[in-house]
Amino acid sequence: MMWSLQVLVLLSLGCCQALAAPFSNGTRVEAVQTTSGLVNGHEAPWPKNAGVAEYLGIPFAEPPLGPLRFAAPQTYKPRGPIPGAQFSPGCLQAFDLSDTNDLPNETGPHPSEFNKTDDKLQAYGSGMGGNFKTRKYSEDCLALNIWSKPGSKGKAVMIWIYGGAFGSGDTAGLYYNGARLAAEQDVIVASINYRVSAFGFPGAPTLPDQNVGLLDQRKGVEWLRDNIEKFGGDPKRMTLFGESAGGMSVDSYSYAWVKDPIINAFIPQSGTASMKAAAPKAANESSWYRLTNRLGCGKEKDGAKTVECMRSLPAATISKQVIEWSAASTNVLGLLTGFGPRPDGKIVFDDYAKRQQEGNFIKRPILIGNMDKEGALFPGMAEAAIAGYGKSKGEPTNSIMNLLLTLIDAYLGTPEPPGATMSPLDRLACGTAPGAAARRAAGVPAWRYRWFGEWPNLEIYPQIGAYHSMDVPLVFGATERTSNVPDTPEEAAFVKNIMTAWATFAKDPEHGLEKLGWPIYDPKANTLIGIGYQNGGNVTMLDPSNYDKGCGN
């Protein structure tokens, strides 16, 4: 996923009974004693009067500063009560988010202005990444958030992993607020910040751990395992869900932690482990040494000394260079930074097809799928960025266009196979079929969907279709948060159905969706679940072979 217009085209402790502010309905918010300290809660301001307790900015790992920069996350040492009243800063991004002239306010553009593409892109950016004018970013960002409706105990837990091509992303995105899901579906929702770009995926070959951003996610999961019961959740009923790079992270987790799963079910949305990560063709090692050379920290021959030097630099110096590199690489796109997950043989692999054949993954239920028009978002982003580029710098050169195409190829992965019938952009969908089939071959409950439903207040361009990431605000029930355009009655009903489906799966991963009439996946039968097919409010069962012809599966 991409974020602003610039980026778009790119338990040993028990529960304490201390009390905080009262809810509007008289219910009071309990402060919760955790392994990180006493966490204060407050009533979530959105949705109004929903009666949801919100605990924000809970540190789950030591700040990754100094010698901990580029290192695996370390267990947090309590420092006193945690206010829980606001999100932690977002992790440092690969893009310049300091120029807020073209960014929306927290509430998005006025409805009367929402017919402009730029306004819609700004609303989208605000929703997906939290890049509104007041947002702050820092290296000290490893925190998580929890939304819970007081009352019953042992609730299912839904843990959100954001996307952003592993170069950006942030739990404070307006579309990622878990309060409505918690209120209406009686689940607990949590979201985890993790390091991205060079800070999360540095690529230095001398480091013992390469994919520390993914290890951040795992550390957050471990914290929730140890503490979520005190918030009313069941640590044995935790579902991991995420979209785009978040979906890739969720699916990757299912291969990485086979011996100690913790997670009970998975929902990778528009992202699978077999997709190429955000780094382009150059290996992360080359990117690392290119960065260290530019910052005066040495070249390949200097080996471990480059890490020592980079740890001594101010985070802002590194971040500034990564941002400048991104801008210089594309002038309009920021994703071509060279830092993303790399195979390490421990938690990221280069043989996912083999692992699928051998059943070498966590054998827990999965709901996996993609959008009908995954690639529709990207050409429009490119068009908008090129138009903006032209206003300030003239027509884009061939080199700019080639770099744009390079970005698209880098983000979407392998080229289309001989005889393929689909656009490379739409190949985002191609990892879902083998992933679902592998689970079924191993006797694991698996559901596969294809998302068709589209709605006016989420339409960035006319007739764009069900594009990459459009599902996110629908799953969270946050479709009205940035556009200020009300849901149509049909959309409002659709949103409730989708929220119910996702929560039903989390509550009962083995059989819940069957009770809703969603069949377990069979590659040879009409079991591809068409969500919002022909913009209907229900689901339609489709033949998966009609949608997989260009994938070479």
C-alpha positions as CSV (number, residue, x, y, z in Angstrom):
1,M,0.0,0.0,0.0
2,M,1.1,3.6,-0.5
3,W,0.3,6.5,1.6
4,S,0.2,10.3,0.7
5,L,0.0,11.6,-2.9
6,Q,3.8,11.8,-3.1
7,V,4.0,8.2,-1.9
8,L,0.9,6.9,-3.6
9,V,2.6,6.7,-6.8
10,L,5.0,4.7,-5.4
11,L,1.7,-12.5,32.4
12,S,2.7,-12.9,35.5
13,L,1.0,-9.7,36.6
14,G,-2.7,-9.6,37.2
15,C,-5.2,-7.0,36.1
16,C,-5.3,-3.9,38.3
17,Q,-8.6,-2.4,39.2
18,A,-7.5,1.2,38.9
19,L,-10.1,3.3,37.2
20,A,-9.8,6.0,34.4
21,A,-12.4,8.2,32.8
22,P,-16.1,7.0,32.8
23,F,-17.8,6.0,29.5
24,S,-20.7,8.1,28.4
25,N,-23.0,5.1,29.3
26,G,-21.6,5.0,32.8
27,T,-19.1,2.1,32.2
28,R,-15.6,3.0,33.5
29,V,-12.3,2.2,31.7
30,E,-10.0,0.0,33.7
31,A,-6.3,0.6,33.8
32,V,-4.6,-2.7,33.0
33,Q,-1.4,-4.0,34.6
34,T,0.8,-5.5,31.9
35,T,4.4,-6.7,31.5
36,S,5.2,-3.2,30.1
37,G,3.6,-1.4,33.1
38,L,0.2,-0.1,34.1
39,V,-1.7,1.0,30.9
40,N,-4.4,3.5,31.3
41,G,-7.4,3.4,29.0
42,H,-10.0,5.8,27.8
43,E,-13.2,5.7,25.8
44,A,-12.6,5.6,22.1
45,P,-13.9,8.8,20.5
46,W,-14.9,7.0,17.3
47,P,-17.5,5.7,16.8
48,K,-19.3,8.1,19.1
49,N,-20.8,6.5,22.2
50,A,-19.7,3.0,21.1
51,G,-18.5,2.1,24.6
52,V,-15.1,0.8,23.5
53,A,-12.0,1.1,25.7
54,E,-9.0,2.3,23.7
55,Y,-5.4,1.6,24.9
56,L,-2.9,3.4,22.5
57,G,0.9,3.5,22.3
58,I,1.7,0.5,24.5
59,P,5.5,-0.2,24.1
60,F,6.2,-3.9,23.5
61,A,9.9,-3.7,22.9
62,E,12.8,-1.5,24.0
63,P,13.3,1.6,21.8
64,P,15.6,0.4,18.9
65,L,18.2,3.1,19.5
66,G,22.0,3.1,19.5
67,P,23.3,-0.5,19.7
68,L,19.7,-1.8,19.2
69,R,19.3,-0.1,15.8
70,F,19.1,-2.7,13.1
71,A,18.9,-5.4,15.8
72,A,16.1,-7.8,16.8
73,P,13.6,-6.2,19.2
74,Q,14.4,-6.6,22.9
75,T,11.9,-7.1,25.7
76,Y,10.6,-3.8,27.1
77,K,11.6,-2.8,30.6
78,P,8.8,-1.0,32.4
79,R,9.4,2.7,33.2
80,G,6.1,3.6,34.9
81,P,2.5,4.1,34.0
82,I,1.6,4.3,30.3
83,P,-0.9,7.0,29.4
84,G,-2.5,5.0,26.6
85,A,-4.1,8.2,25.2
86,Q,-2.4,8.6,21.9
87,F,-0.7,6.6,19.2
88,S,3.1,6.3,19.4
89,P,5.1,8.0,16.7
90,G,5.1,6.1,13.4
91,C,8.3,4.3,12.5
92,L,10.6,6.3,10.2
93,Q,9.5,6.1,6.6
94,A,11.3,5.9,3.3
95,F,9.4,9.0,2.1
96,D,9.4,12.7,3.0
97,L,6.2,13.2,5.0
98,S,7.2,16.6,6.5
99,D,5.7,18.7,3.6
100,T,2.1,18.7,4.6
101,N,0.8,21.3,2.2
102,D,-1.0,18.8,0.1
103,L,-2.0,16.4,3.0
104,P,-5.5,16.3,4.4
105,N,-6.7,17.2,7.9
106,E,-7.6,14.3,10.2
107,T,-11.2,14.5,8.8
108,G,-10.3,14.7,5.1
109,P,-11.7,17.1,2.5
110,H,-15.1,18.7,2.6
111,P,-17.8,16.6,0.9
112,S,-18.4,19.3,-1.7
113,E,-14.8,19.0,-2.8
114,F,-14.8,15.2,-3.0
115,N,-15.3,15.1,-6.7
116,K,-11.7,15.9,-7.4
117,T,-9.2,13.1,-7.9
118,D,-6.6,14.9,-5.8
119,D,-9.0,15.2,-2.9
120,K,-9.8,11.5,-3.1
121,L,-6.1,10.6,-3.2
122,Q,-5.5,12.7,-0.1
123,A,-8.4,11.1,1.7
124,Y,-7.0,7.7,0.7
125,G,-3.5,8.6,2.0
126,S,-4.9,9.9,5.3
127,G,-6.9,6.7,5.7
128,M,-4.1,4.2,4.9
129,G,-1.1,5.6,6.6
130,G,-2.0,8.3,9.1
131,N,-0.1,10.9,7.1
132,F,-2.2,13.8,8.3
133,K,-0.7,17.1,9.3
134,T,-0.2,16.4,13.0
135,R,1.5,13.0,12.6
136,K,5.0,12.4,14.0
137,Y,7.6,9.8,13.1
138,S,10.5,8.5,15.1
139,E,12.9,5.7,15.5
140,D,11.3,5.1,18.9
141,C,8.1,3.6,17.6
142,L,7.7,0.0,18.7
143,A,4.3,0.1,20.3
144,L,0.9,-1.5,19.8
145,N,-2.8,-0.5,20.3
146,I,-5.8,-2.4,21.7
147,W,-9.5,-1.8,21.4
148,S,-11.8,-3.8,23.7
149,K,-15.4,-3.5,24.7
150,P,-15.7,-4.1,28.5
151,G,-17.8,-7.0,29.5
152,S,-17.3,-10.7,28.7
153,K,-13.9,-12.4,28.8
154,G,-12.2,-14.9,26.5
155,K,-12.9,-12.9,23.4
156,A,-11.3,-13.6,20.0
157,V,-8.4,-11.3,19.2
158,M,-7.8,-9.8,15.7
159,I,-4.2,-8.5,15.2
160,W,-3.7,-6.1,12.4
161,I,-0.5,-5.7,10.3
162,Y,-0.4,-2.7,8.1
163,G,1.0,-2.5,4.5
164,G,3.1,0.0,2.8
165,A,5.5,-2.1,0.6
166,F,7.8,-2.4,3.7
167,G,8.9,1.2,3.1
168,S,6.1,3.0,4.9
169,G,3.0,2.3,7.0
170,D,1.7,3.2,10.4
171,T,-1.0,2.0,12.9
172,A,-2.5,5.5,13.1
173,G,-4.1,5.3,9.7
174,L,-7.7,6.4,10.0
175,Y,-8.9,3.3,8.2
176,Y,-7.0,1.1,10.8
177,N,-8.9,2.1,13.9
178,G,-10.3,-1.1,15.5
179,A,-13.0,0.5,17.7
180,R,-16.0,-0.2,15.5
181,L,-15.0,-3.8,14.9
182,A,-14.6,-4.2,18.7
183,A,-17.9,-2.5,19.4
184,E,-20.1,-4.3,16.9
185,Q,-18.5,-7.7,16.7
186,D,-17.4,-8.1,20.3
187,V,-13.8,-9.0,19.5
188,I,-10.6,-7.4,20.6
189,V,-8.6,-5.6,17.9
190,A,-4.9,-4.9,18.2
191,S,-2.4,-3.3,15.8
192,I,1.4,-3.4,15.8
193,N,3.9,-0.9,14.7
194,Y,7.0,-2.3,13.1
195,R,10.2,-0.9,11.5
196,V,10.2,-0.4,7.8
197,S,12.7,0.6,5.1
198,A,16.4,0.6,6.0
199,F,15.6,0.5,9.8
200,G,13.5,-2.6,9.5
201,F,15.3,-4.4,6.6
202,P,18.8,-3.0,6.5
203,G,20.4,-5.8,4.4
204,A,23.9,-5.6,6.1
205,P,25.3,-9.1,5.7
206,T,27.2,-9.0,9.0
207,L,24.0,-8.6,11.0
208,P,22.8,-11.8,12.8
209,D,19.2,-10.8,11.9
210,Q,18.2,-9.4,8.6
211,N,14.4,-9.0,8.8
212,V,14.0,-7.1,12.0
213,G,10.8,-5.5,10.9
214,L,9.2,-8.9,10.8
215,L,10.7,-9.8,14.1
216,D,9.0,-6.6,15.5
217,Q,5.7,-8.1,14.4
218,R,6.5,-11.4,16.2
219,K,7.5,-9.5,19.3
220,G,4.2,-7.7,19.3
221,V,2.4,-11.0,18.9
222,E,4.3,-12.5,21.9
223,W,3.4,-9.4,24.0
224,L,-0.3,-9.9,23.1
225,R,0.0,-13.6,24.0
226,D,1.3,-12.7,27.4
227,N,-1.1,-9.8,28.2
228,I,-4.3,-9.9,26.1
229,E,-6.2,-12.0,28.7
230,K,-6.1,-8.9,31.0
231,F,-7.9,-6.9,28.3
232,G,-10.6,-9.6,28.0
233,G,-9.0,-11.6,25.2
234,D,-8.2,-15.3,24.8
235,P,-4.5,-15.8,23.9
236,K,-5.4,-19.1,22.2
237,R,-7.9,-17.4,19.8
238,M,-5.7,-14.8,18.1
239,T,-6.0,-14.2,14.4
240,L,-3.4,-12.3,12.4
241,F,-4.7,-10.2,9.5
242,G,-3.1,-7.7,7.2
243,E,-3.2,-6.2,3.7
244,S,-0.6,-5.8,0.9
245,A,2.8,-5.9,2.6
246,G,0.8,-6.7,5.7
247,G,-0.8,-9.6,3.9
248,M,2.7,-10.8,2.9
249,S,3.8,-10.5,6.5
250,V,0.8,-12.5,7.7
251,D,1.3,-15.3,5.2
252,S,5.1,-15.3,5.8
253,Y,4.4,-15.7,9.5
254,S,2.6,-19.0,8.8
255,Y,5.8,-20.4,7.3
256,A,8.3,-18.8,9.8
257,W,6.9,-20.0,13.1
258,V,5.8,-23.6,12.5
259,K,7.3,-24.8,15.8
260,D,5.7,-22.1,18.0
261,P,2.7,-20.6,16.1
262,I,0.9,-18.6,18.9
263,I,-1.5,-17.5,16.1
264,N,-4.6,-19.5,15.7
265,A,-5.8,-18.3,12.2
266,F,-4.6,-16.1,9.3
267,I,-6.2,-13.6,7.0
268,P,-3.7,-12.4,4.3
269,Q,-5.4,-9.8,2.2
270,S,-3.9,-9.0,-1.2
271,G,-0.5,-10.3,-0.2
272,T,1.3,-13.7,0.1
273,A,4.7,-14.9,1.1
274,S,5.5,-15.9,-2.5
275,M,5.2,-12.3,-3.7
276,K,8.4,-10.4,-4.3
277,A,9.1,-8.0,-1.4
278,A,9.4,-4.2,-1.8
279,A,13.1,-4.2,-2.6
280,P,13.7,-3.9,-6.4
281,K,16.1,-6.0,-8.4
282,A,19.3,-5.0,-6.6
283,A,19.9,-7.1,-3.5
284,N,19.5,-5.6,-0.1
285,E,23.3,-5.9,0.5
286,S,24.0,-3.7,-2.5
287,S,21.5,-1.2,-1.2
288,W,23.1,-1.3,2.3
289,Y,26.6,-0.6,1.0
290,R,25.3,2.1,-1.3
291,L,23.7,3.8,1.7
292,T,26.8,3.4,3.9
293,N,29.0,4.8,1.2
294,R,26.9,7.8,0.8
295,L,26.9,8.5,4.5
296,G,30.7,8.0,4.8
297,C,30.4,4.7,6.7
298,G,32.4,2.7,4.2
299,K,31.9,0.2,1.4
300,E,31.6,-3.6,1.1
301,K,35.3,-4.2,2.2
302,D,34.6,-2.5,5.5
303,G,32.0,-5.2,6.5
304,A,30.9,-5.0,10.1
305,K,32.5,-1.5,10.6
306,T,29.7,-0.1,8.4
307,V,27.1,-1.3,10.9
308,E,29.0,0.3,13.8
309,C,29.3,3.5,11.9
310,M,25.7,3.6,10.9
311,R,24.6,3.0,14.6
312,S,26.6,6.1,15.6
313,L,24.8,8.4,13.2
314,P,21.6,10.4,14.1
315,A,18.5,8.6,12.8
316,A,17.5,11.8,11.0
317,T,20.7,11.6,9.0
318,I,20.0,8.1,7.8
319,S,16.4,8.9,7.2
320,K,17.2,12.0,5.2
321,Q,19.5,10.1,3.0
322,V,17.0,7.3,2.4
323,I,14.4,9.9,1.5
324,E,16.7,11.7,-0.9
325,W,17.7,8.4,-2.4
326,S,14.0,7.6,-3.0
327,A,13.4,11.0,-4.5
328,A,16.5,10.9,-6.7
329,S,15.7,7.4,-7.8
330,T,12.2,8.2,-9.2
331,N,11.5,11.9,-8.8
332,V,7.9,10.9,-8.5
333,L,7.9,7.6,-6.8
334,G,9.3,6.8,-3.4
335,L,9.3,3.0,-3.3
336,L,12.5,2.3,-5.1
337,T,14.6,2.3,-1.9
338,G,16.1,-1.2,-2.1
339,F,15.1,-2.3,1.5
340,G,12.7,-5.1,2.1
341,P,12.5,-8.7,3.4
342,R,15.2,-11.0,2.1
343,P,15.6,-14.7,2.4
344,D,17.5,-15.6,5.5
345,G,16.6,-19.3,5.9
346,K,15.1,-18.5,9.3
347,I,11.9,-16.5,8.9
348,V,12.0,-15.6,5.2
349,F,12.5,-18.3,2.5
350,D,13.1,-18.6,-1.2
351,D,11.3,-22.0,-1.6
352,Y,7.7,-21.3,-0.6
353,A,6.4,-23.6,-3.4
354,K,8.4,-26.5,-1.9
355,R,7.2,-25.7,1.5
356,Q,3.6,-25.7,0.3
357,Q,4.1,-29.1,-1.3
358,E,5.6,-30.5,1.9
359,G,3.0,-29.0,4.1
360,N,5.7,-27.1,5.9
361,F,3.6,-24.3,7.4
362,I,1.4,-23.6,10.4
363,K,-1.6,-25.8,10.0
364,R,-4.3,-23.4,11.1
365,P,-7.3,-22.1,9.2
366,I,-6.7,-19.4,6.6
367,L,-9.0,-16.9,4.8
368,I,-7.0,-15.7,1.8
369,G,-7.9,-13.6,-1.2
370,N,-7.5,-10.5,-3.3
371,M,-9.3,-7.7,-5.1
372,D,-10.7,-8.2,-8.6
373,K,-8.8,-5.2,-10.0
374,E,-5.7,-5.2,-7.9
375,G,-3.6,-3.3,-10.4
376,A,-6.2,-0.6,-11.1
377,L,-4.8,1.6,-8.3
378,F,-1.3,1.9,-9.7
379,P,-1.7,3.4,-13.2
380,G,-3.9,6.1,-11.7
381,M,-1.3,6.8,-9.1
382,A,1.3,7.1,-11.8
383,E,-0.9,9.4,-13.9
384,A,-1.5,11.7,-11.0
385,A,2.1,11.8,-10.0
386,I,3.3,12.4,-13.5
387,A,0.7,15.2,-13.9
388,G,2.0,16.8,-10.7
389,Y,5.6,16.3,-11.8
390,G,4.8,18.0,-15.1
391,K,3.4,21.1,-13.4
392,S,6.7,21.7,-11.5
393,K,9.4,20.2,-13.7
394,G,8.0,19.7,-17.2
395,E,7.2,16.5,-19.0
396,P,8.7,13.4,-17.4
397,T,11.7,11.9,-19.3
398,N,11.9,8.4,-20.6
399,S,14.2,7.6,-17.7
400,I,11.4,8.6,-15.3
401,M,8.9,6.5,-17.1
402,N,11.3,3.5,-17.1
403,L,11.8,3.9,-13.4
404,L,8.1,4.0,-12.9
405,L,7.7,0.8,-14.7
406,T,10.6,-0.7,-12.7
407,L,8.8,0.2,-9.5
408,I,5.7,-1.5,-10.7
409,D,7.7,-4.6,-11.6
410,A,9.5,-4.6,-8.3
411,Y,6.4,-4.3,-6.3
412,L,4.4,-6.9,-8.1
413,G,7.0,-9.6,-8.5
414,T,7.8,-12.0,-11.2
415,P,7.0,-11.3,-14.8
416,E,3.9,-12.9,-16.3
417,P,4.5,-16.4,-17.7
418,P,4.4,-17.2,-21.4
419,G,0.8,-17.1,-22.7
420,A,-0.4,-15.2,-19.7
421,T,-3.7,-13.4,-20.2
422,M,-3.7,-10.9,-17.3
423,S,-1.9,-7.7,-16.7
424,P,1.2,-7.9,-14.6
425,L,-0.5,-5.4,-12.2
426,D,-3.2,-7.9,-11.6
427,R,-0.8,-10.7,-10.8
428,L,-1.0,-9.5,-7.2
429,A,-3.7,-12.2,-7.0
430,C,-1.6,-15.1,-8.2
431,G,-0.3,-16.3,-4.8
432,T,-3.7,-17.0,-3.3
433,A,-4.6,-20.1,-5.4
434,P,-1.5,-22.2,-4.5
435,G,-1.6,-21.0,-0.9
436,A,-5.2,-22.0,-0.4
437,A,-4.7,-25.3,-2.3
438,A,-1.7,-26.2,-0.2
439,R,-3.7,-25.8,3.0
440,R,-6.5,-28.0,1.7
441,A,-4.1,-30.7,0.5
442,A,-2.8,-30.7,4.1
443,G,-6.3,-31.0,5.5
444,V,-6.4,-27.4,6.8
445,P,-9.6,-25.4,6.5
446,A,-9.1,-22.7,3.9
447,W,-11.4,-20.2,2.3
448,R,-10.5,-18.2,-0.8
449,Y,-12.2,-15.0,-1.9
450,R,-12.1,-12.5,-4.7
451,W,-13.4,-9.0,-3.9
452,F,-15.7,-7.3,-6.4
453,G,-17.7,-4.8,-4.4
454,E,-17.0,-1.1,-5.0
455,W,-18.6,2.1,-3.6
456,P,-18.7,5.8,-4.5
457,N,-17.0,7.2,-1.4
458,L,-14.0,4.9,-2.0
459,E,-13.8,5.5,-5.8
460,I,-10.5,7.3,-6.4
461,Y,-11.0,7.3,-10.2
462,P,-14.1,6.9,-12.2
463,Q,-14.9,3.2,-12.8
464,I,-11.7,2.1,-11.1
465,G,-13.2,-1.2,-9.9
466,A,-12.3,-3.1,-6.7
467,Y,-8.7,-1.8,-6.5
468,H,-5.7,-2.8,-4.3
469,S,-6.4,-1.9,-0.6
470,M,-10.0,-0.7,-1.1
471,D,-11.1,-3.6,1.2
472,V,-9.4,-2.1,4.2
473,P,-11.8,0.6,5.2
474,L,-14.7,-1.8,4.6
475,V,-13.3,-4.5,6.9
476,F,-12.8,-1.9,9.6
477,G,-16.1,-0.2,9.0
478,A,-14.3,3.1,8.4
479,T,-15.5,4.0,4.9
480,E,-16.8,7.4,6.0
481,R,-13.8,8.5,8.1
482,T,-11.8,10.5,5.4
483,S,-14.2,11.3,2.6
484,N,-17.0,12.6,4.8
485,V,-19.3,11.1,2.2
486,P,-21.9,8.9,3.8
487,D,-22.3,5.3,2.9
488,T,-25.2,4.4,0.7
489,P,-27.7,2.1,2.4
490,E,-26.4,-0.7,0.3
491,E,-22.8,0.0,1.3
492,A,-23.7,0.3,4.9
493,A,-25.3,-3.2,4.8
494,F,-22.3,-4.5,2.9
495,V,-19.9,-3.1,5.5
496,K,-21.8,-4.9,8.3
497,N,-21.7,-8.2,6.4
498,I,-18.0,-7.9,5.8
499,M,-17.2,-7.0,9.4
500,T,-19.3,-9.9,10.5
501,A,-17.6,-12.4,8.1
502,W,-14.0,-11.4,9.2
503,A,-15.0,-11.5,12.9
504,T,-16.9,-14.8,12.5
505,F,-13.7,-16.3,11.1
506,A,-11.7,-15.0,14.0
507,K,-14.2,-16.3,16.6
508,D,-14.5,-19.8,15.0
509,P,-11.8,-20.4,12.3
510,E,-12.7,-24.0,11.8
511,H,-16.4,-23.7,11.1
512,G,-17.6,-20.1,11.4
513,L,-17.6,-19.2,7.7
514,E,-19.4,-22.4,6.8
515,K,-22.3,-21.3,9.1
516,L,-22.5,-18.1,6.9
517,G,-22.7,-20.3,3.8
518,W,-19.1,-19.7,2.7
519,P,-17.7,-23.1,1.4
520,I,-14.3,-24.4,2.1
521,Y,-12.0,-24.0,-0.9
522,D,-11.9,-26.7,-3.5
523,P,-9.8,-25.8,-6.6
524,K,-12.0,-28.0,-8.8
525,A,-15.4,-26.6,-7.7
526,N,-17.3,-23.3,-7.5
527,T,-15.8,-22.4,-4.2
528,L,-14.1,-19.1,-5.0
529,I,-16.1,-16.7,-2.8
530,G,-17.1,-13.6,-4.9
531,I,-17.5,-10.9,-2.3
532,G,-19.8,-8.2,-3.6
533,Y,-20.0,-9.8,-7.0
534,Q,-21.7,-7.5,-9.5
535,N,-21.9,-5.1,-6.5
536,G,-24.4,-7.3,-4.7
537,G,-24.6,-7.3,-1.0
538,N,-24.0,-11.0,-0.6
539,V,-21.5,-13.5,-1.9
540,T,-21.5,-15.5,-5.1
541,M,-19.7,-18.8,-5.6
542,L,-17.4,-18.7,-8.6
543,D,-15.2,-21.1,-10.6
544,P,-11.6,-20.3,-9.5
545,S,-10.2,-21.5,-12.9
546,N,-11.8,-18.5,-14.6
547,Y,-9.6,-16.2,-12.6
548,D,-6.3,-18.1,-12.5
549,K,-5.6,-18.5,-16.2
550,G,-2.8,-16.0,-16.3
551,C,-0.9,-17.1,-13.2
552,G,0.7,-20.3,-14.4
553,N,-0.7,-22.2,-11.4
